[in-house]
């Protein structure tokens, strides 16, 4: 049980992700860029990051980004925790 609680604590809350999302697309303080891809990101608690969708990819998410929608992913250590499309946060299992 303690393991489950710890895991739940490590996933940033939807509200925390949404604040980072608004910062990411609003140009607030703390927005950084990955050197290699040039994609913007914001650090989240517990070692997670919120990264904008790469519009150059061939996924449905990239297509949304190319059409002007704001798409981002909360990730930690290569694992997807949530996605956000135009301010709507979806936590992933």
Buried (B, 14 or more C-beta within 10 A) or exposed (E): EEEEEEEEEEBBBBEBBBBBBBBBBEEEEEBEEEEEEEBBBBEBEEEBBBBBBBBEEEEEBBBBBEEEEBBBBBBBEEEEBBBBBEEEBEEEE
